[in-house]
Every structure is written in structure tokens, then in C-alpha cells.
């Protein structure tokens, strides 16, 4: 693909910056940081515009905190002005990053997402005999800065844009020259793009008939057991050599057994909640119920937290489980 240039002026365009502000503040309008930013919105956007055009941008100063949902992760919250910058960059660069994606990549993409990935995976589970599930060890922590920068420089030729990308990449590392901060919009795009070369390899070189990737969760299907396992090992070597990543041990099985994927168990013609998703549902809904009872959440806030949890369970055959837990909470209350 021909390298793209002349994008930095579009990133810095006032209309794009206003759109970036609107996206960055959505759902967080009541936070003091955002209220303060809004009071001098045009001045603040002019500051970002000058920084983008000059290349002298403020990057870093992340607020770090840990979540356990379902496993421990360190989240890096960038200052609000930087979140506006990230949206401004991706508003313009999204279409070009999108062109590098195959159809069956589902994270950080419009009209894709978790449920589209699950629907596709369920259809392949019903069609093929064997599956191979692959997962990268500590994916975000091990993304190689040199390789990522090379990927981006092969796509974009605007030096000012690349220098901003490089500054964002260099603003964080887990080990020497490795790691992206979980929580940045740019990290989501960069991480999804990083594995796109692997997607093309598995489809075009290995010629695997059925494949789905959601960020670093990958599943391959085939009707021949030995072929799938052999190509899985070749794929593992490619990822190690070309992307400097290590995979967790293979999860290889017949489609007569359940495939655990994105919090669900996929069976032929049936979808159930994984045990960790059941525990998450119980823990989360119990927490929100207690916060509502103690006056720490309004009824509206309670519904905003609980409705996504309920929707997550509704994708699976989990009505009995869901009603039992909600009934028990009602009895406790």
C-alpha cells in the first residue's frame, strides 16, 4: 500500500479538534477535569492545534490504577487534553489503519466488536471439526516499540505525524523498548494494527479456512486435525520471529468440546457463560446492589451499571442463572 502523507493539517483542523473533544468527553461530562476544560474550550483546542503543527506535544503524566476485571491490569489514564489529542489523531488515521485489517478482525473497529466476533466464531464452530485457540502472553506489555514504529512508518510518510506517534509509544514501557499503556485510545488502535500482519499471514500464506481475532485472542478452525496443528506451529513461529511475541500453550480440541472465547463457552448450537463470567456477574451486580442500598449510587447510575451486565448474560443460555442471582439479591435486600 502506498504511504499516506499530508494528514497533520487534517488532524489539527479546528473542526476535527472539536469532534475529538466531543468524543473524549462523552459520558464523562460531569467530571471536574472536563468541566474546567470546557470553560476555555477554544483556547484549549488552540493549544493542542499549535502543539500538533509544531510537533511539540505534551505526552505522558499518566494516572495509574489497577483493575481486576476479570484479571489484574494496570490502567493508564492520560490527562484529558491528551485524550482529545488521541481522538483527533484517530479520527483522521482510522480509515488507513482500517484498510490493513482483514474481515475477521473484530476489536477497535466500527460495526464489529465482541458480539460480531462471537457470532462468527459460533458459525465456524458449527461448521468445522477442530479448533485451535491462541492467546499472546501479556500482549500489551510485550509489544515491541521498534517493530510498531516500523509498521507505522511503512504506512504514513508525514514526519510530524510519525513523531507524535513515536512520542506516544515512547511515553510508556514495561521493559526496555516494550509495552503500550492500557487505557489509551491510540494503544487500542496500535495494538490491533500490530497483529494485522499475522492476520494476513494466517489467511493468505497458511490458507486457514476459518479464523477470528479479537485483539490478541485468536481462533483457527479446520476439518483436518494434523493440518491445523501443523499450521498452528508455523503461525506460532511467525509471531515469535516477526512480532517478537510469545503465545500461551495451545488450546487445541474437537468442536464437540466447548471453546472458551470472550467470556463465553461456544458449543455446537449452544452458547453458555464461562465460569469466570458467572463470577464476574455475581460480584459486580452484588457490588452495585450494595452501593444503591447505601446511597452511593442513584437509581439511574445503578441502571447504567447493571444493564450492560444483564445484556452480557442475555447473549448466552443463562436465563435461569441470571434470575436466580437477581432473586437472591432481592431476598437479601
C-alpha positions as CSV (number, residue, x, y, z in Angstrom):
1,X,0.0,0.0,0.0
2,X,1.3,3.5,-0.9
3,X,2.4,5.5,2.1
4,X,0.0,8.3,3.1
5,X,1.0,11.9,3.7
6,X,-0.4,15.3,4.3
7,X,-2.5,14.3,7.2
8,X,-1.2,16.5,10.0
9,X,-3.1,19.6,8.8
10,X,-6.3,17.5,8.9
11,X,-5.5,16.3,12.4
12,X,-5.0,19.9,13.6
13,X,-8.1,21.2,11.8
14,X,-10.4,23.1,14.3
15,X,-13.4,21.1,13.3
16,X,-11.6,17.8,13.8
17,X,-10.4,19.0,17.3
18,X,-13.9,19.9,18.3
19,X,-15.1,16.5,17.2
20,X,-12.2,15.0,19.2
21,X,-13.3,16.9,22.3
22,X,-16.9,15.8,22.0
23,X,-15.8,12.1,21.7
24,X,-13.3,12.4,24.6
25,X,-15.8,13.9,27.0
26,X,-18.8,11.7,26.1
27,X,-20.2,10.0,29.1
28,X,-17.9,11.9,31.4
29,X,-19.3,15.4,31.2
30,X,-19.8,15.9,34.9
31,X,-16.1,15.3,35.8
32,X,-14.3,18.4,37.2
33,X,-11.4,18.0,34.8
34,X,-13.8,18.2,31.8
35,X,-15.9,21.0,33.2
36,X,-12.7,23.0,33.7
37,X,-11.5,22.2,30.1
38,X,-14.9,23.3,28.7
39,X,-14.8,26.7,30.3
40,X,-11.9,27.7,27.9
41,X,-12.6,25.2,25.2
42,X,-11.5,27.2,22.2
43,X,-8.3,28.3,23.9
44,X,-7.5,24.7,24.9
45,X,-8.1,23.5,21.4
46,X,-5.9,26.2,20.0
47,X,-3.1,25.0,22.3
48,X,-3.5,21.4,21.0
49,X,-3.6,22.7,17.4
50,X,-0.3,24.6,17.9
51,X,1.3,21.6,19.6
52,X,0.3,19.3,16.7
53,X,1.6,21.6,14.0
54,X,4.8,22.4,15.8
55,X,5.4,18.8,16.9
56,X,6.0,20.0,20.5
57,X,3.3,18.0,22.3
58,X,2.8,17.1,25.9
59,X,2.7,13.3,26.4
60,X,2.7,11.1,29.5
61,X,1.9,12.0,33.1
62,X,-0.5,9.1,33.2
63,X,-2.6,8.4,36.3
64,X,-2.1,4.7,37.1
65,X,-4.6,2.4,38.8
66,X,-5.3,-1.3,38.9
67,X,-8.5,-3.1,38.0
68,X,-9.4,-6.8,38.5
69,X,-11.9,-7.5,35.7
70,X,-11.5,-10.4,35.4
71,X,-7.7,-10.4,35.8
72,X,-5.3,-7.8,37.2
73,X,-4.5,-5.0,34.8
74,X,-2.7,-1.7,35.3
75,X,-4.7,1.1,33.6
76,X,-3.0,4.3,32.4
77,X,-5.4,7.3,32.3
78,X,-4.0,10.1,30.3
79,X,-4.8,13.8,31.1
80,X,-7.9,14.9,29.3
81,X,-6.1,17.2,26.8
82,X,-4.1,14.1,25.7
83,X,-7.3,12.1,25.3
84,X,-8.5,14.9,23.0
85,X,-5.3,14.6,21.0
86,X,-5.7,10.8,20.7
87,X,-9.2,11.1,19.3
88,X,-8.0,13.9,16.9
89,X,-5.3,11.5,15.6
90,X,-7.6,8.5,15.2
91,X,-10.4,10.5,13.6
92,X,-8.1,11.0,10.7
93,X,-5.9,7.9,10.7
94,X,-8.7,5.4,11.4
95,X,-9.6,4.8,7.7
96,X,-6.0,4.0,6.8
97,X,-5.5,1.6,9.7
98,X,-8.8,0.0,8.8
99,X,-7.6,-0.8,5.3
100,X,-4.9,-3.1,6.8
101,X,-7.5,-5.2,8.6
102,X,-8.9,-8.4,7.3
103,X,-12.7,-9.1,7.6
104,X,-12.4,-11.3,10.6
105,X,-10.5,-8.9,12.9
106,X,-13.1,-7.6,15.4
107,X,-11.5,-5.3,18.1
108,X,-11.5,-1.5,17.9
109,X,-13.4,-1.4,14.6
110,X,-16.7,0.1,13.6
111,X,-19.6,-2.4,13.1
112,X,-17.5,-5.2,14.6
113,X,-17.0,-5.8,18.3
114,X,-17.5,-8.6,20.8
115,X,-20.8,-10.0,19.6
116,X,-19.9,-9.9,15.9
117,X,-16.8,-11.9,16.8
118,X,-18.8,-14.4,18.8
119,X,-21.4,-14.8,16.0
120,X,-18.7,-15.5,13.5
121,X,-16.9,-17.9,15.9
122,X,-20.2,-19.7,16.7
123,X,-20.8,-20.2,12.9
124,X,-17.3,-21.7,12.4
125,X,-17.7,-23.9,15.5
126,X,-20.9,-25.4,13.9
127,X,-19.2,-25.8,10.5
128,X,-15.7,-27.2,11.3
129,X,-14.4,-30.2,13.3
130,X,-11.4,-28.9,15.1
131,X,-10.4,-25.6,16.7
132,X,-7.1,-24.1,17.9
133,X,-7.3,-21.1,20.3
134,X,-4.2,-18.9,20.6
135,X,-3.5,-16.2,23.1
136,X,-0.5,-13.9,23.4
137,X,1.4,-13.8,26.7
138,X,0.9,-10.3,28.3
139,X,0.2,-8.8,24.9
140,X,0.1,-5.1,25.6
141,X,3.2,-5.4,27.9
142,X,5.2,-7.1,25.1
143,X,4.5,-5.0,22.0
144,X,7.9,-4.1,20.6
145,X,8.3,-0.3,20.0
146,X,10.8,-0.7,17.2
147,X,8.6,-3.1,15.2
148,X,5.5,-1.0,15.8
149,X,7.2,2.2,14.7
150,X,8.4,0.4,11.6
151,X,4.9,-0.7,10.8
152,X,3.6,2.8,11.2
153,X,6.4,4.4,9.1
154,X,5.5,1.9,6.3
155,X,2.0,3.3,6.3
156,X,2.5,7.0,6.9
157,X,5.1,9.3,5.4
158,X,4.2,12.6,7.2
159,X,7.2,13.1,9.6
160,X,5.3,15.3,12.0
161,X,2.5,12.7,12.4
162,X,5.1,9.9,12.9
163,X,6.9,11.9,15.5
164,X,3.7,12.3,17.5
165,X,3.0,8.6,17.2
166,X,6.6,7.8,18.3
167,X,6.3,10.2,21.3
168,X,3.1,8.4,22.4
169,X,4.7,5.0,22.0
170,X,7.9,6.1,23.9
171,X,5.9,7.6,26.8
172,X,5.4,4.2,28.4
173,X,7.3,0.9,28.7
174,X,7.1,-2.2,30.8
175,X,10.5,-3.4,29.9
176,X,13.2,-2.0,27.7
177,X,11.5,-0.8,24.5
178,X,8.3,-2.8,25.0
179,X,4.8,-2.1,26.1
180,X,1.8,0.1,25.4
181,X,-0.4,1.7,28.1
182,X,-3.8,0.1,28.5
183,X,-6.4,2.8,28.6
184,X,-5.1,5.0,25.7
185,X,-7.3,5.1,22.5
186,X,-4.1,5.1,20.5
187,X,-3.0,2.0,22.3
188,X,-6.1,0.1,21.2
189,X,-5.5,1.1,17.6
190,X,-1.8,0.4,17.7
191,X,-2.3,-3.0,19.4
192,X,-4.9,-4.1,16.9
193,X,-2.8,-3.0,14.0
194,X,0.3,-4.7,15.3
195,X,-1.2,-8.2,14.8
196,X,-2.7,-7.3,11.4
197,X,0.4,-8.7,9.6
198,X,-0.3,-12.0,11.4
199,X,-3.9,-12.0,10.2
200,X,-2.7,-11.7,6.6
201,X,-0.2,-14.5,7.1
202,X,-2.7,-16.9,8.5
203,X,-5.2,-16.2,5.8
204,X,-3.0,-15.7,2.7
205,X,0.1,-17.9,3.4
206,X,-1.3,-20.7,5.7
207,X,-4.7,-20.6,3.9
208,X,-6.6,-21.4,7.1
209,X,-10.3,-21.5,6.0
210,X,-11.8,-20.1,9.2
211,X,-10.1,-17.6,11.6
212,X,-11.3,-15.0,14.1
213,X,-9.2,-12.5,16.0
214,X,-10.4,-10.2,18.8
215,X,-7.2,-8.2,19.8
216,X,-4.8,-10.9,20.9
217,X,-7.4,-13.7,21.2
218,X,-7.2,-15.8,18.0
219,X,-9.1,-18.9,17.0
220,X,-8.4,-21.1,13.9
221,X,-10.7,-23.8,12.6
222,X,-10.1,-26.7,10.3
223,X,-11.6,-30.1,9.4
224,X,-8.2,-31.9,9.5
225,X,-6.6,-32.2,12.9
226,X,-3.0,-32.7,11.8
227,X,-3.1,-29.9,9.3
228,X,-4.5,-27.4,11.9
229,X,-1.9,-28.3,14.5
230,X,1.0,-28.2,12.0
231,X,-0.1,-24.7,10.7
232,X,-0.6,-23.5,14.2
233,X,3.0,-24.3,15.0
234,X,4.1,-22.4,11.9
235,X,1.9,-19.5,12.9
236,X,3.5,-19.5,16.4
237,X,7.0,-19.3,14.9
238,X,5.9,-16.4,12.6
239,X,4.5,-14.4,15.5
240,X,7.7,-15.0,17.5
241,X,10.1,-14.1,14.7
242,X,8.2,-11.2,13.0
243,X,6.5,-9.7,16.0
244,X,8.7,-10.7,19.0
245,X,5.7,-12.2,20.8
246,X,5.2,-15.4,22.8
247,X,2.0,-17.4,22.7
248,X,0.5,-19.2,25.7
249,X,0.2,-23.0,25.4
250,X,-2.1,-24.1,22.6
251,X,-5.8,-24.8,23.4
252,X,-6.5,-27.5,20.8
253,X,-9.7,-29.5,20.7
254,X,-12.6,-31.0,18.8
255,X,-15.6,-28.8,18.3
256,X,-17.6,-31.4,20.2
257,X,-15.9,-29.8,23.2
258,X,-16.6,-26.2,24.3
259,X,-14.5,-23.3,23.0
260,X,-13.9,-20.6,25.7
261,X,-13.9,-17.3,23.9
262,X,-14.5,-13.7,25.1
263,X,-16.2,-14.8,28.3
264,X,-18.5,-17.5,26.8
265,X,-18.4,-21.2,26.1
266,X,-19.2,-22.0,22.5
267,X,-20.7,-25.4,21.8
268,X,-22.2,-26.7,18.6
269,X,-25.7,-25.0,18.5
270,X,-25.4,-23.6,22.1
271,X,-23.6,-20.7,23.9
272,X,-23.1,-20.6,27.7
273,X,-21.5,-18.3,30.1
274,X,-17.9,-19.2,31.1
275,X,-17.4,-19.7,34.9
276,X,-15.3,-16.5,35.2
277,X,-18.2,-14.6,33.6
278,X,-20.6,-16.0,36.1
279,X,-18.4,-15.0,39.0
280,X,-17.9,-11.5,37.4
281,X,-21.7,-11.1,37.1
282,X,-22.3,-12.1,40.7
283,X,-19.5,-9.9,42.1
284,X,-20.4,-6.9,40.0
285,X,-24.2,-6.9,40.5
286,X,-23.8,-7.6,44.2
287,X,-21.4,-4.6,44.5
288,X,-23.8,-2.3,42.6
289,X,-26.8,-3.5,44.7
290,X,-25.0,-2.6,47.9
291,X,-23.9,0.8,46.6
292,X,-27.6,1.5,45.7
293,X,-28.8,0.4,49.1
294,X,-26.1,2.6,50.8
295,X,-27.0,5.6,48.7
296,X,-23.6,5.6,46.9
297,X,-25.4,5.2,43.5
298,X,-28.6,6.8,42.2
299,X,-31.2,4.6,40.6
300,X,-30.1,6.0,37.2
301,X,-26.5,5.3,37.9
302,X,-27.4,1.8,39.2
303,X,-29.2,1.0,35.9
304,X,-26.3,2.3,33.8
305,X,-24.0,-0.1,35.6
306,X,-26.3,-3.1,35.7
307,X,-27.9,-3.1,32.3
308,X,-24.7,-4.0,30.4
309,X,-24.1,-6.8,32.8
310,X,-27.6,-8.2,32.2
311,X,-27.1,-7.8,28.4
312,X,-23.9,-9.7,28.6
313,X,-25.7,-12.7,30.1
314,X,-28.5,-12.5,27.7
315,X,-26.3,-13.5,24.8
316,X,-25.9,-16.9,26.4
317,X,-28.3,-19.5,27.6
318,X,-28.2,-18.1,31.1
319,X,-31.7,-17.0,32.0
320,X,-32.1,-19.4,34.9
321,X,-28.7,-18.4,36.3
322,X,-29.4,-14.7,36.0
323,X,-32.9,-14.9,37.5
324,X,-31.6,-16.9,40.4
325,X,-28.9,-14.4,41.3
326,X,-31.2,-11.4,41.0
327,X,-33.8,-13.2,43.1
328,X,-31.2,-13.9,45.8
329,X,-30.2,-10.3,45.9
330,X,-33.8,-9.3,46.2
331,X,-34.2,-11.5,49.2
332,X,-31.1,-10.1,50.9
333,X,-32.3,-6.6,50.4
